[in-house]
């Protein structure tokens, strides 16, 4: 490649990147995973659009797998362990048993309804069995779910890629030989070794970063993210699950009290977005639009089976031993978003040479696009109809401010909604736990610093500075007063999240 060609490639890449970033604003505003717009950019650049010819499934598989590793590290680094601690057990079952049940139900239905042979049916079931981390993380940023539901969905999407990948690899074997014992041993090895490597890299890396004084603050986010990718590569090199290793390493590192947490999180989110944009544009290039119409009906049938049968059954079976409300299970059934992971997994049987596997890529692509359009924008509405979005909830604001990071402080915002008993309560009567404080009130477009005798009103937006240690107590106090007024404790109301 000549120097001029390098400049042209960088120019085109920069335009695609900026166009994709602008597109995310529109997607986020309507609660739609931005992957659809990125895929659209890739399709427009492809052979039926601008004319770029790309059909290298093996290259797409390699680059896509690396990008998924980056996305999972980012997911781990932006996950608070307190959000997923209580749901680790159900999330683990949903990510393993749930994937297996969804695979079998989907494969059986498409085999009988579409006449697909068993190998392709099992591959399709395994490919679409896992929820997509990138799609889930993007939706959770704009839908303020309760911690028990959001944490479970987040943990499941971080864990379930590994079992899905293992099943796809097993079902891509030629000739296909289903030996339950061998499948069980393979699953246990991949998951157990991946978990050990992920936790090991996380804990050892956290200990090292606490003891090493790096010469520049910008090196800490780079080192932290590098440790997550190291876990991903180390697990993959021993034929274990790099996906679960990357996610767990990120979770451990993010919750080890390392310095420069805000900078690390910002760096991880930027890296994750870059990986998503590159991945989805690449996958959009891989698809040939004029080959898609013939697989629209099979894709819709498979998607309906997955959405209305396989996913609900897998949730019901997986959570049968846990005390989960029917509302939570109904939302989890509807919120099983699919995205880049199924499209990347669809390249595995193509690379393996499975007959007629090219058709799977078209089916999966259509399924992801159509059902993301259906599920993505409706998630907030479904959550509201199921009464899952609490009225008196705080939202976290990410700020790159060194003082907050050094003090272990967090900045929250809360809107006083109609019917809240916070109305007419003074800042002094609110009695937030020390050192939490309301630093600013925004009222009717005007902002001011409240005094102890300032009365809170309906419609006020409160900016609260608290610490990591007192955040939960502050949120509980806000909820308690919002529900029962300033004498909430007299009525045994202590702001329980449930």
C-alpha positions, 0 to 999 in steps of 0.5 A: 500500500502506497502512502497516498493509499494510506491517507485515503484509507484513513480519510474514509475511515475517519468519515465512517467513524464520525458518521457512526458517532453522529448516528449513535445520538439518534439511536440512543435517543430512541432507545435503539441499539446503535448497532443497526445504524453501524450495520447500515453504514457497512451495507452502504459501503458494500458491493451493492452500495459504494462498491467495496467488495469484502467477503473474507469470512475468516478475516471477519471471524478473527477481527470480530472475535478480537472486537468482542473481546474488547467489548467484553473487557469494557463491559467488565470495567463498567460493571459495579460488582454491587449490582451483580453480586446478588444475581451471580447465581441466577445469571450463571444458570441463565448463561449456561442452562438457559443457552442450552435450553434456548438452543434445543428449543430453537433447533427443534422448532426450525428443524420441523417448521423450516425443514432445516437439517439437524446440523444447521438447525443446531448451529442456528439455535446456538448462534442466536442463543446468547444475548449480545453484550454490546446491545444490552450495555447500550440499552441499559445506559438509557433504561433505568432498570432496578438493580436486580433486573439490570444487574441480572441482564448485564451479568448474563450478557457478560457470561453467556457468550462463552457457552454459545461459542463452545456450542457453535464450535462443537456443532461446526465439526465435520462430520457432526457427532453429538456425544453428550459426555464430550460436550460436557467435558468441553464445556466444563474445561472452557468455562472453568479455565476461562474463569480461573484465568480471568480472576487470576489476571484481575486479582494479580493485575490489581495487586500490581497496579496498587504497588507500582507508581506509573510515571503518567496518570494516562498509563493507568487506564491503558494498563488496566485495559491491557490486563483485560485483553491479556486475560482474553488472549491467555485463555484463548491461547490454551483453548479456554473461553477468552470471552468469560476471562475478559469479562471477569478480569474487567469486573475484578479490576473495576472493583478493586479500588484502583486509582483513576477509576473515572479515567479508566472507565472513560477509556474503556467506554471509548475503546468499546465504542470503537470496537463496536463501530468497527465490528458492525461496519465490518459485518455490514460489509460482509453481507450481500443485500441482494441475497437477503430477500430469499431468507426473510421468511425463515429469519422471521420464523426463527426470530418469532420462535426465539422471542416467543418460545425459546427465550421465555422457556429458557428463562422459566427453566433457568430461574425456576429455583430462584425467587424471581417475580413474574414481572422480572422474568417477563422482562428478561424474556423480552429483553434478550437482545441479539446483535454482533455476537450472533453475526460473528458466530455465523462466520464460524461454520462458514470458515469450518466448511459446513455445507449451506452455512452461508445461508445462516449468515443471511438468516441471522443478519435479518433476524438481528435487524428485524427483532432489534427494531422490534425489541430495542425501542419497546424495552422502556415501554415494557419496563414501565408497563411491568412497573419495573422502572422506579419513579424515585430513582437516581442516575449516575453521571460520569465525570472526568474530575480528579477530585471526585476520583481521589475522594472516592466520590460519586455524582448523582442526579434525581428528578422530583416527580409528581406525587413525591413526598419530597415536595416541601421538605427542606434540605435540612429535614432531608438529613442525607447521610454524611458526607452526602450533600445536595450541591445544586438544584435546577428549578424551572430552567434556573439553577441555584445552590440550596441552603439548609432551609431551601424547600424542595419542590415537584419538578426539581432536579437535584445534583447530589455528591456522595461517596461510594461508601455512603451512596446506598444509604443516600439513595435509601434515604431519598427513596424513603422520604419520597415515599413517606415524607420527612418522618419516613422512619417513623412509618418503618420506611427505610427506602428498600429498593424493592 
